[in-house]
């Protein structure tokens, strides 16, 4: 099966995708089924998976929490899909597509004969309806911002029942990847609720299964409040293996609500669940010892797309009553101070002590898990307290007789680091950094905060001095982090002024805007490499570590091929089977 990449050529149009011979479905209707590349599996059986909490909704337009999205991914289909293993795009409900020479127009050709899980026919009308709903500002979909390019919503035009054209205000290098995040809705079930202004009430957890339909491998069978959601095989699913067997293989997928990581691990050990992900290194070590006895395997896939970092408050505090923080900003704003802090941090110690060696040290914001975009030329300077001291001396700092660090005015260098109290790895990370910086004479106080309070301080009150945070890219493409690196971005955490305050921030703005519209991959890679270099050189954030992706499965689960893109263990759920 062909793997799709963005079209970088300057041809007038480029055709992407893979063609498959139509298969006769029910009633003799020709189906353009997608043929998957997995080894054939065995039909039948049930798999159980734990989720940390019950979903908030089953409406894909409104879902924002992880458990909701985990379930919805199994119920819905998208036009173009990002593979969880290669991180590249491939055909999905769109079997092929064409891109105009200027990169502003995408014409998608839909599979014929595809039906929703209730048996109703899928067509271009469902695509038009879906994008109309997602783009409606009154609906407040979290995905809407992804569908606004060049400050203008994408326009969608039906050319015929199997062809849809998308027009963008400007070239957008990652346009194909947009379609992965938009679950196609059944117009025949949801149009009335939308027209009546009741879309937010549609497809909640009390809606009967008979009123749901999607284009995913499964459909809703049963919901037991606070306990589980059971999905059953979609008999109309549009994928098949190369032997012609329609997917999915398994009959039922059981999502069980298990509130804590430790409880999930116990359920996995005792055989109550078959697949495990999103667990820590300590539990990995426990599980690893019992693999043969308990008939399961755990896997360390290496660096995830998550990057953890330390940053200082560089916001404009002139209009706020924060004199103590403002005084310390003269330290934080000095690049030599940030470089000294970075040089003193023992990243390998963090990997070893906070993650039991199940993590990867970082010197830039792109992790080794993102092989396509990682700047491999980025230097990895070794920890050096001596270099840190030299940098501090050059910035006017000195040491008292007792070893305490003071600035040029004689003020002791003392500051606090806020951290998420519920994230044990980050609290350990903070303690290690506290100890590392004490060796430079810095008096660092670790302040654990509840996550909401933490975010409020970052985004609203600016009541913090330094912080440890982690971000998880929803995609491997640079556009996933536009809000981080653009000075106007909502997660430009260290400085939320909305405009650049340094020459390097201006350069980073230009680079991120240019890479977004550059269609030549090599040129785009060069632009984003420079962004990574700026982060490493000017240190708006001090990158620390990326936790590894840890997953587990029972030996009876066939075709288990976890990836580093969330959902790590279920990205190919339609291909899983019971041995």
Protein Blocks (a to p, Z undefined) as FASTA:
>chain_A
ZZddddfbfbfbdcedddddddddehhiacdddddfbdcddeedjdddddfbdcfbfcfk
lpmbfklmmmmmmmpccfbdcdfklopacdfkbmbdcddfkopaccddddehiacfkopa
cdfklmmmmmmmmmmmklopaklmmmpghhiacddddfblmbccdddfbdcfklmmmmmm
mccddfklmmmmmmnopmmmgopaklcfklgccfbfbdcfbdcehkaccddddfkbcbdc
fkopacdfbfbdcddddfbfklmmmmmmnopambdehiafklmmmmmmmmmmnopaddde
bjafbdcdddddfbdfklpccfklmmmmmmmmpmklmmmmmmmpcfklmmmmmnnopacd
dfbfbdfklmmlocfkbccddddfklmmmmmmmnopacdfkopacdfkopacdddddddf
klmklmmmmmmmmmmmmmnopacddddddfklmmmmmmmnopafbdcdddddfbfbfklm
mmmmpmkbmklmklcnopafbfklmmmmmmmmmmmmmmbfklmmmmmmmmmmmmmmnoma
acfbdcdddddddfklghiacdfbdcfklmmmmmgccZZ
